[in-house]
Amino acid sequence: KDRFNALDVRAVVANIRSTLLGYRAANIYDINPRTYMFKLADTGKEKKLILIESGMRVHSTKYMRDIPKIPSIFTLKLRKHVRGKRLTDVRQLGIDRVIDFTFGSNEATYHIIIELHSKGNVILTDHKYSIVTLLRTFKPKNSDILIATNHLYPVQPGDYQELKHVTLDELKEKVESAAQNLTLKQFLMKCFDIGTA
């Protein structure tokens, strides 16, 4: 699969939350200018790896990739702020293809925000979501917001909505009343309120 959709992001976030919360960021590596590897460790447990490809995918892996001998400036900044901190939360922002990794707690919290839409981005913010560093500065179309260092990342309180719970009876009812021309993707997105089909 080349690109993640909103459902893929939901599944990956659920997997990481159930298996890696509490692990410490042991190290961060850049594979290439858009791809990063996070090594996570916890006492007495096997080290875990998360592969992050900006704009494309995020997933755990068992395979370490070849890494450059000298890390990029961006990677060094990520290491400086996150290495040694515990992964305390992982969330999908709303129904978007954006993942918020939270490391540390209280005022020592840092967020690594992974954008998996359009050209993608990897953004490091402090506990108030003030951007410390990022892969690329940009201004979304039709917006006054600038995604840049020392600006606030636009996180809204409603951005962390949970996936809508649907009972088996509700699902059966929705299947029976669904338009015949809907694709499975369109049906699921409408059924679970996870974006436009």
Secondary structure, 3 states (H helix, E strand, C coil): CCCCCHHHHHHHHHHHHHHHCCCEEEEEEEEECCEEEEEEECCCCCCEEEEEECCCEEEEECCCCCCCCCCCHHHHHHHHHHCCCEEEEEEECCCCCEEEEEECCHHHCEEEEEECCCCCEEEEECCCCEEEEECCCECCCCCCCCECCCCECCCCHHHHCCCCCCCHHHHHHHHHHCCCCCCHHHHHHHHCCCCCC
